[in-house]
Amino acid sequence: MVYKVFFLGFPLLPGEYRDVWTIESKISFRPGDGPVEADLTLPSELAGWVVLDEHFASSGFGFTVTQDETRRATWTRSELAEPATLYYKLQAYRQNPRELEQRDVPALAVPLLTADQRAAMLRLIEVLEAKSSDRTSFTQLLIRALDSRTTDPDGRFLLSTWDEDSGDVLLLTLALAEIPATALRGVRLEDGRRRQTLSTLLEIHDGERWQVFDPRTGQAGLPEDFFIWQRSEDAVLNVSGARNSRLEFALVSNSLPSRSVLAMEQRSGRYALLDFSIYALPVEQQGVFKGLLLIPVAALVVVIMRLLVGVKTSGTFMPILIAIAFIQTTLLLGLAIFLGLVAAGLWIRGWLSHMNLLLVSRISAVVIVVIFLMSALALTSYRLGLDQVLSVTFFPVIILAWTIERMSILWEEEGPHEVLVQGSGSLLVATLAYLAMSNRLASHLTFNFPELTLTLLGLILLLGKYTGYRLTELYRFRAMGDKP
């Protein structure tokens, strides 16, 4: 750690440093017939984004980068005998967030439509033009009319005639309404996300300037968590001579300053230590380890609360798994979902106890009940428009089932008071573990200095030798210290 900080220039604290995103695109395909050529559009610096560095992995392939209207990377090979994977990785940060640069308005193309499609579009355009005041309001109304839940008969007919998403229908309808529009493709930034595909925004010209809309919600403006990859309707990836091609993205964010990240990448070949760091892994695995390296922090919290404080929990490391779920759901919402699922599960488990089932069958039944409850909660919340509750899927099903089973047995043997004590203790430890894992300093240190986990191991080993009184026991036997 000292070597990294003082010799390689790694920042020790995450304060005043920029959030630098590492975005890795993975192109995979299977052998086909003839020579193989893969052509990938490379992103440009738009809307205030600055690309610090980029790397290409093309083992066994010829590789070139061409600059025309857009930059494109091309991999070539005379023949391919087995599946291949190509990588392109870039590091970027947003220096000064601003709107997209204005550009020329392209000539409108006449859309090719069937007679029924054209008639439906014209009726829909006529209705929406009567309800709108300008191109902006017309576009927002059109997005609602072509939503998957629309009740407009023409909108439902148009959606049924396309197998793809409604993006193509939007562009064709706007073209027929003589509104210049194009697709804006990019990546939605989510730390630790893997196997993500390109997302599409809608860009129209309102007569004076270009505006961006989210085709799912109709909201205007470029989202802050959107990295623009391509500003045209051309294909991002073209592969010939192969089959089953796929383009996926993995993302990870860190708080290193831009100069440190750039220096680290430039010196990765000079210092052997960096070859064995987390940064040497593919971005997809970096995102996984960014979460895994926080688990020892939560384990230390559990050890302190169990051995020094004396808090009772339902299961030794169940609070850690619940804390991991809280990171995905946020704390208050996660607590509400957990309490609701456990309460409903205990009530149903009480009915199962009258059937005198064997342990394996009973646990299996509880697992199925938990999955059913999670599905019912997700469907109900979606219908009510509470999209945040859909994060219920991040809760570990088996751990929830075992928690319900343990609490049910504890209720029968010790009574509701002991269930309340252990349940409250579990939620307290899970909350503290969540706060420790979501701390920015802890995330920064564990990711950039994974060797610090050995320090956590040493602390846990020292605490494992402690045999004195816990804080709760000192409070319990406080009367023994009173003087007569």
C-alpha positions as CSV (number, residue, x, y, z in Angstrom):
1,M,0.0,0.0,0.0
2,V,2.8,2.4,0.9
3,Y,4.5,1.6,-2.5
4,K,1.3,2.4,-4.4
5,V,0.7,5.7,-2.5
6,F,4.2,7.2,-2.5
7,F,5.8,5.6,-5.6
8,L,2.9,5.0,-8.0
9,G,0.9,8.0,-7.0
10,F,-2.3,6.3,-5.9
11,P,-4.6,8.7,-4.0
12,L,-5.1,7.7,-0.4
13,L,-8.4,9.6,0.1
14,P,-11.3,9.8,-2.3
15,G,-12.1,13.5,-1.7
16,E,-11.6,16.2,-4.4
17,Y,-11.0,13.6,-7.2
18,R,-13.1,13.0,-10.3
19,D,-15.3,10.1,-10.9
20,V,-13.6,8.3,-13.8
21,W,-15.7,5.6,-15.6
22,T,-14.1,2.6,-17.2
23,I,-16.3,1.2,-20.0
24,E,-15.3,-2.0,-21.6
25,S,-17.1,-3.3,-24.8
26,K,-16.9,-7.0,-25.5
27,I,-17.5,-8.3,-29.0
28,S,-18.1,-12.0,-29.2
29,F,-19.0,-14.2,-32.3
30,R,-18.8,-17.7,-33.6
31,P,-17.0,-19.0,-36.7
32,G,-18.7,-18.6,-40.0
33,D,-17.6,-18.9,-43.6
34,G,-14.7,-17.0,-45.2
35,P,-12.6,-14.2,-43.9
36,V,-13.8,-12.4,-40.7
37,E,-14.1,-8.7,-40.3
38,A,-15.6,-6.9,-37.3
39,D,-16.1,-3.2,-37.5
40,L,-17.0,-1.2,-34.3
41,T,-17.9,2.5,-34.1
42,L,-15.8,4.3,-31.5
43,P,-17.3,7.0,-29.3
44,S,-16.5,10.7,-29.7
45,E,-16.2,13.3,-26.9
46,L,-19.7,14.8,-26.7
47,A,-21.7,16.7,-24.0
48,G,-18.6,17.5,-21.9
49,W,-17.2,13.9,-21.8
50,V,-13.4,13.6,-22.0
51,V,-11.8,10.3,-23.0
52,L,-8.6,9.8,-21.0
53,D,-7.3,6.6,-22.5
54,E,-8.4,3.6,-24.6
55,H,-7.1,0.1,-25.2
56,F,-7.8,-2.6,-27.7
57,A,-7.4,-6.3,-27.4
58,S,-7.1,-8.1,-30.7
59,S,-5.1,-11.3,-30.2
60,G,-4.6,-13.2,-33.5
61,F,-6.5,-10.5,-35.5
62,G,-5.3,-7.7,-37.7
63,F,-6.3,-4.3,-36.3
64,T,-6.7,-0.8,-37.7
65,V,-8.4,2.4,-36.6
66,T,-9.8,4.6,-39.3
67,Q,-11.1,8.2,-39.1
68,D,-13.8,9.3,-41.5
69,E,-17.0,11.0,-40.3
70,T,-16.7,8.8,-37.3
71,R,-13.8,6.8,-35.8
72,R,-14.1,3.0,-36.4
73,A,-12.0,0.1,-35.2
74,T,-11.7,-2.9,-37.5
75,W,-10.5,-6.4,-36.7
76,T,-9.7,-8.8,-39.5
77,R,-8.7,-12.4,-39.8
78,S,-8.4,-14.8,-42.8
79,E,-10.2,-17.6,-41.1
80,L,-11.7,-18.5,-37.7
81,A,-11.9,-22.0,-36.3
82,E,-13.3,-21.3,-32.8
83,P,-15.4,-18.6,-31.0
84,A,-13.6,-15.3,-30.6
85,T,-13.9,-12.3,-28.2
86,L,-12.6,-8.8,-28.9
87,Y,-12.3,-6.0,-26.3
88,Y,-12.3,-2.2,-26.5
89,K,-11.8,-0.4,-23.2
90,L,-11.9,3.4,-22.5
91,Q,-11.6,5.6,-19.5
92,A,-13.6,8.8,-19.5
93,Y,-15.0,11.5,-17.1
94,R,-17.4,14.3,-17.6
95,Q,-15.5,17.6,-17.3
96,N,-18.1,20.2,-17.8
97,P,-21.6,18.8,-18.3
98,R,-23.3,20.6,-21.2
99,E,-25.9,20.1,-23.9
100,L,-25.1,18.3,-27.2
101,E,-23.3,20.3,-29.9
102,Q,-25.6,21.6,-32.6
103,R,-25.2,20.2,-36.1
104,D,-26.7,20.4,-39.5
105,V,-30.2,19.2,-40.1
106,P,-30.3,16.2,-42.4
107,A,-32.7,15.9,-45.3
108,L,-35.9,14.2,-44.5
109,A,-36.3,10.7,-46.0
110,V,-39.7,9.4,-47.1
111,P,-40.5,6.3,-44.9
112,L,-41.4,3.1,-46.6
113,L,-44.8,2.0,-45.2
114,T,-47.7,-0.2,-46.1
115,A,-51.0,1.4,-46.9
116,D,-52.4,0.5,-43.4
117,Q,-49.4,1.7,-41.6
118,R,-49.4,5.0,-43.4
119,A,-53.1,5.6,-42.8
120,A,-52.7,4.8,-39.1
121,M,-49.7,7.1,-38.8
122,L,-51.5,10.0,-40.6
123,R,-54.5,9.6,-38.3
124,L,-52.3,9.6,-35.2
125,I,-50.3,12.6,-36.5
126,E,-53.5,14.6,-37.1
127,V,-54.8,13.9,-33.6
128,L,-51.5,14.8,-31.9
129,E,-51.0,18.0,-33.9
130,A,-54.3,19.2,-32.7
131,K,-53.3,18.6,-29.1
132,S,-49.7,20.0,-29.3
133,S,-48.3,23.5,-29.6
134,D,-44.9,22.8,-31.1
135,R,-42.5,20.0,-32.1
136,T,-41.4,19.4,-28.5
137,S,-44.9,18.8,-27.1
138,F,-45.8,16.8,-30.2
139,T,-42.9,14.4,-29.6
140,Q,-43.8,14.0,-26.0
141,L,-47.4,13.1,-26.9
142,L,-46.2,10.8,-29.6
143,I,-44.0,8.9,-27.1
144,R,-47.0,8.4,-24.8
145,A,-49.2,7.3,-27.7
146,L,-46.6,4.7,-28.8
147,D,-46.0,3.4,-25.3
148,S,-46.5,-0.3,-24.7
149,R,-49.4,0.4,-22.4
150,T,-51.1,2.8,-24.8
151,T,-54.9,2.7,-25.3
152,D,-54.8,4.6,-28.6
153,P,-56.0,2.1,-31.3
154,D,-53.7,3.5,-34.0
155,G,-50.7,3.4,-31.6
156,R,-51.5,-0.2,-30.7
157,F,-51.8,-1.2,-34.3
158,L,-48.5,0.5,-35.2
159,L,-46.7,-1.2,-32.3
160,S,-48.1,-4.6,-33.4
161,T,-46.6,-4.3,-36.9
162,W,-43.0,-4.0,-35.6
163,D,-41.1,-6.8,-33.9
164,E,-38.5,-4.4,-32.5
165,D,-38.8,-1.7,-29.9
166,S,-40.9,1.4,-30.6
167,G,-37.9,3.4,-31.5
168,D,-38.2,2.7,-35.2
169,V,-41.9,3.5,-35.1
170,L,-41.1,6.8,-33.4
171,L,-38.5,7.7,-36.0
172,L,-40.8,6.8,-38.9
173,T,-43.8,8.6,-37.5
174,L,-41.7,11.7,-36.9
175,A,-40.3,11.5,-40.5
176,L,-43.9,11.3,-41.8
177,A,-44.7,14.4,-39.7
178,E,-41.7,16.2,-41.3
179,I,-39.8,16.5,-38.0
180,P,-36.0,15.7,-38.4
181,A,-35.1,13.0,-35.8
182,T,-32.4,10.5,-35.2
183,A,-31.4,7.8,-32.7
184,L,-28.8,8.6,-30.0
185,R,-27.1,5.4,-28.9
186,G,-25.1,5.1,-25.7
187,V,-24.5,3.3,-22.4
188,R,-26.4,4.0,-19.2
189,L,-23.8,4.4,-16.5
190,E,-24.3,2.1,-13.5
191,D,-21.4,1.2,-11.3
192,G,-20.5,-2.5,-11.4
193,R,-23.0,-3.3,-14.2
194,R,-22.1,-6.2,-16.5
195,R,-23.5,-7.6,-19.8
196,Q,-25.2,-4.3,-20.5
197,T,-26.4,-3.5,-24.1
198,L,-26.7,-0.2,-25.8
199,S,-29.6,2.1,-24.9
200,T,-31.3,4.5,-27.3
201,L,-32.5,8.0,-26.9
202,L,-34.5,10.1,-29.4
203,E,-33.0,13.3,-30.8
204,I,-35.3,15.8,-32.7
205,H,-34.8,19.2,-34.2
206,D,-37.5,21.6,-32.9
207,G,-36.8,24.2,-35.6
208,E,-34.1,26.0,-33.8
209,R,-31.9,23.4,-32.0
210,W,-31.6,19.7,-31.3
211,Q,-33.4,18.2,-28.3
212,V,-33.0,14.8,-26.6
213,F,-35.9,12.7,-25.3
214,D,-36.1,9.5,-23.4
215,P,-38.3,7.2,-25.6
216,R,-39.5,5.3,-22.5
217,T,-40.8,8.3,-20.4
218,G,-40.9,11.2,-22.8
219,Q,-38.7,13.3,-20.5
220,A,-36.6,16.0,-22.3
221,G,-32.9,16.5,-21.8
222,L,-29.8,14.3,-21.9
223,P,-29.6,12.2,-18.7
224,E,-26.5,12.7,-16.5
225,D,-25.9,8.9,-16.4
226,F,-25.8,8.4,-20.2
227,F,-22.6,8.1,-22.1
228,I,-23.1,8.8,-25.8
229,W,-21.5,6.2,-28.0
230,Q,-23.0,7.1,-31.4
231,R,-25.0,10.0,-32.8
232,S,-26.4,8.5,-36.0
233,E,-28.6,5.7,-37.2
234,D,-25.8,3.6,-38.6
235,A,-25.0,0.2,-37.1
236,V,-22.6,0.4,-34.2
237,L,-21.2,-3.1,-34.9
238,N,-20.8,-4.8,-38.3
239,V,-19.5,-8.4,-38.4
240,S,-19.0,-10.4,-41.6
241,G,-17.7,-13.9,-42.0
242,A,-19.0,-14.9,-38.6
243,R,-22.3,-15.6,-36.8
244,N,-24.1,-15.0,-33.5
245,S,-22.2,-11.7,-33.0
246,R,-23.0,-9.8,-29.8
247,L,-21.9,-6.5,-28.3
248,E,-21.9,-6.2,-24.5
249,F,-20.6,-3.6,-22.0
250,A,-19.2,-3.7,-18.5
251,L,-18.8,-0.6,-16.4
252,V,-17.0,0.3,-13.2
253,S,-16.5,3.7,-11.6
254,N,-13.6,4.9,-9.3
255,S,-12.7,8.1,-7.6
256,L,-9.1,8.3,-8.8
257,P,-8.1,11.7,-10.3
258,S,-7.8,11.7,-14.0
259,R,-4.0,12.2,-14.0
260,S,-3.5,9.2,-11.7
261,V,-5.7,6.9,-13.8
262,L,-3.9,7.9,-17.0
263,A,-0.5,7.5,-15.4
264,M,-1.4,4.1,-14.0
265,E,-2.5,2.9,-17.4
266,Q,0.6,4.2,-19.1
267,R,2.9,2.6,-16.5
268,S,1.1,-0.8,-16.3
269,G,3.8,-2.4,-18.5
270,R,6.7,-0.9,-16.4
271,Y,5.7,-2.0,-12.9
272,A,5.0,-5.6,-12.3
273,L,2.9,-4.9,-9.3
274,L,0.2,-3.4,-11.4
275,D,0.0,-6.6,-13.4
276,F,-1.4,-8.3,-10.3
277,S,-3.8,-5.5,-9.3
278,I,-7.6,-5.3,-9.7
279,Y,-7.0,-2.9,-12.6
280,A,-5.3,-5.7,-14.6
281,L,-8.6,-7.6,-14.7
282,P,-11.4,-7.2,-17.4
283,V,-13.9,-4.5,-16.3
284,E,-16.6,-7.1,-15.9
285,Q,-14.5,-8.8,-13.2
286,Q,-13.5,-5.5,-11.7
287,G,-17.2,-4.7,-11.0
288,V,-17.6,-8.1,-9.3
289,F,-14.5,-7.6,-7.1
290,K,-15.6,-4.1,-6.2
291,G,-18.5,-5.7,-4.3
292,L,-16.7,-8.7,-3.0
293,L,-13.9,-6.7,-1.4
294,L,-16.5,-4.9,0.7
295,I,-17.7,-8.1,2.3
296,P,-14.6,-8.3,4.7
297,V,-15.7,-4.9,6.0
298,A,-19.1,-6.2,6.7
299,A,-17.6,-9.3,8.3
300,L,-15.6,-7.1,10.7
301,V,-18.8,-5.3,11.7
302,V,-20.5,-8.6,12.5
303,V,-17.5,-9.8,14.5
304,I,-17.4,-6.5,16.6
305,M,-21.2,-6.6,17.2
306,R,-21.3,-10.3,18.1
307,L,-18.1,-10.6,20.2
308,L,-17.6,-7.2,21.7
309,V,-21.2,-5.8,21.9
310,G,-23.0,-9.1,22.3
311,V,-25.9,-8.5,19.8
312,K,-27.8,-11.6,19.0
313,T,-28.6,-12.3,15.3
314,S,-30.6,-14.8,13.4
315,G,-27.7,-16.6,11.8
316,T,-24.0,-15.6,11.9
317,F,-23.6,-14.0,8.5
318,M,-27.2,-13.5,7.5
319,P,-26.9,-9.7,8.2
320,I,-24.1,-9.4,5.6
321,L,-26.3,-10.8,2.9
322,I,-29.1,-8.5,3.9
323,A,-26.7,-5.6,3.8
324,I,-25.7,-6.5,0.3
325,A,-29.4,-6.4,-0.7
326,F,-29.8,-3.0,1.0
327,I,-27.0,-1.6,-1.2
328,Q,-29.2,-2.4,-4.2
329,T,-32.5,-1.4,-2.8
330,T,-31.5,1.6,-0.5
331,L,-31.8,1.3,3.3
332,L,-35.3,2.3,4.1
333,L,-36.9,0.6,1.2
334,G,-34.9,-2.6,1.9
335,L,-36.0,-2.6,5.5
336,A,-39.6,-2.3,4.5
337,I,-39.4,-5.1,2.0
338,F,-37.5,-7.4,4.3
339,L,-39.9,-6.8,7.2
340,G,-42.9,-7.4,4.9
341,L,-41.6,-10.6,3.4
342,V,-40.5,-12.1,6.8
343,A,-43.9,-11.2,8.4
344,A,-45.9,-12.7,5.6
345,G,-43.5,-15.7,5.5
346,L,-43.9,-16.4,9.2
347,W,-47.7,-16.2,8.9
348,I,-47.7,-18.8,6.1
349,R,-45.0,-20.9,7.9
350,G,-47.4,-21.1,10.8
351,W,-49.9,-22.9,8.6
352,L,-47.3,-25.3,7.3
353,S,-46.4,-26.3,10.9
354,H,-49.8,-28.0,11.2
355,M,-48.9,-30.4,8.4
356,N,-46.0,-32.1,10.3
357,L,-43.7,-32.0,7.2
358,L,-40.1,-33.3,7.2
359,L,-37.3,-30.6,7.3
360,V,-36.3,-30.8,3.6
361,S,-39.9,-30.6,2.4
362,R,-40.7,-27.8,4.8
363,I,-37.7,-25.7,3.8
364,S,-38.5,-26.3,0.1
365,A,-42.1,-25.2,0.7
366,V,-40.9,-22.0,2.4
367,V,-38.5,-21.3,-0.5
368,I,-41.4,-21.6,-3.0
369,V,-43.6,-19.4,-0.7
370,V,-40.9,-16.7,-0.6
371,I,-40.5,-16.7,-4.4
372,F,-44.3,-16.4,-4.7
373,L,-44.4,-13.5,-2.2
374,M,-41.5,-11.7,-4.1
375,S,-43.3,-12.1,-7.4
376,A,-46.6,-10.9,-6.0
377,L,-44.9,-7.9,-4.5
378,A,-43.0,-7.0,-7.7
379,L,-46.2,-7.4,-9.9
380,T,-48.3,-5.3,-7.5
381,S,-45.7,-2.5,-7.2
382,Y,-45.3,-2.4,-10.9
383,R,-49.0,-2.0,-11.4
384,L,-49.1,0.8,-8.8
385,G,-46.2,2.5,-10.5
386,L,-43.8,1.9,-7.6
387,D,-40.8,0.9,-9.7
388,Q,-38.4,1.1,-6.7
389,V,-40.0,-2.0,-5.1
390,L,-38.9,-4.1,-8.1
391,S,-35.5,-4.2,-6.5
392,V,-37.0,-7.0,-4.2
393,T,-35.3,-9.4,-6.6
394,F,-31.9,-8.5,-5.1
395,F,-32.8,-10.2,-1.8
396,P,-31.3,-13.7,-1.4
397,V,-34.2,-16.2,-1.6
398,I,-32.6,-19.1,0.3
399,I,-31.4,-16.8,3.1
400,L,-34.9,-15.4,3.5
401,A,-36.4,-18.9,3.6
402,W,-33.9,-20.0,6.2
403,T,-34.5,-16.8,8.2
404,I,-38.3,-17.5,8.2
405,E,-37.7,-21.1,9.2
406,R,-35.3,-20.3,12.1
407,M,-37.6,-17.5,13.4
408,S,-40.6,-19.8,13.2
409,I,-38.8,-22.6,15.2
410,L,-37.5,-19.9,17.7
411,W,-41.1,-18.6,18.1
412,E,-42.3,-22.1,19.0
413,E,-39.4,-22.9,21.4
414,E,-38.6,-19.6,23.0
415,G,-41.6,-17.3,22.3
416,P,-42.1,-14.1,20.4
417,H,-39.7,-12.1,22.7
418,E,-36.6,-14.0,21.6
419,V,-37.7,-13.7,17.9
420,L,-38.0,-9.9,18.4
421,V,-34.6,-9.7,20.0
422,Q,-32.8,-11.7,17.3
423,G,-34.7,-10.1,14.5
424,S,-34.0,-6.6,15.8
425,G,-30.3,-7.6,16.3
426,S,-30.0,-8.9,12.8
427,L,-31.5,-5.7,11.3
428,L,-29.3,-3.5,13.5
429,V,-26.1,-5.4,12.4
430,A,-27.3,-5.4,8.7
431,T,-27.9,-1.6,8.9
432,L,-24.4,-1.0,10.4
433,A,-22.8,-3.3,7.8
434,Y,-24.7,-1.5,5.0
435,L,-23.4,1.9,6.3
436,A,-19.9,0.6,6.4
437,M,-20.0,-1.0,2.9
438,S,-21.7,2.1,1.3
439,N,-19.1,4.5,2.8
440,R,-17.1,6.1,0.0
441,L,-13.8,5.9,1.8
442,A,-14.3,2.2,2.5
443,S,-15.1,1.5,-1.1
444,H,-12.2,3.6,-2.3
445,L,-9.6,1.9,0.0
446,T,-10.8,-1.7,-0.6
447,F,-10.9,-1.4,-4.4
448,N,-7.6,0.5,-4.8
449,F,-5.7,-1.3,-2.0
450,P,-7.2,-4.8,-1.8
451,E,-4.2,-5.8,0.3
452,L,-5.9,-4.0,3.2
453,T,-8.2,-7.0,3.5
454,L,-5.2,-8.7,5.2
455,T,-5.4,-6.0,7.9
456,L,-9.1,-6.8,8.4
457,L,-8.1,-10.5,8.6
458,G,-5.6,-9.6,11.3
459,L,-8.2,-7.6,13.3
460,I,-10.7,-10.4,13.1
461,L,-8.1,-13.0,14.3
462,L,-7.2,-10.7,17.2
463,L,-10.9,-10.3,18.1
464,G,-11.3,-14.1,17.9
465,K,-9.1,-14.4,20.9
466,Y,-11.2,-12.2,23.1
467,T,-12.9,-14.0,26.0
468,G,-13.9,-11.1,28.2
469,Y,-17.3,-9.6,28.9
470,R,-19.4,-8.2,26.2
471,L,-21.1,-4.8,26.5
472,T,-24.5,-6.3,26.9
473,E,-23.2,-8.6,29.6
474,L,-21.7,-5.7,31.5
475,Y,-25.1,-4.0,31.4
476,R,-26.8,-7.3,32.4
477,F,-24.6,-7.8,35.5
478,R,-24.3,-4.1,36.4
479,A,-25.9,-4.7,39.8
480,M,-22.9,-6.9,40.9
481,G,-20.6,-3.8,40.7
482,D,-22.8,-1.6,42.9
483,K,-21.4,-0.9,46.4
484,P,-23.6,-2.0,49.4
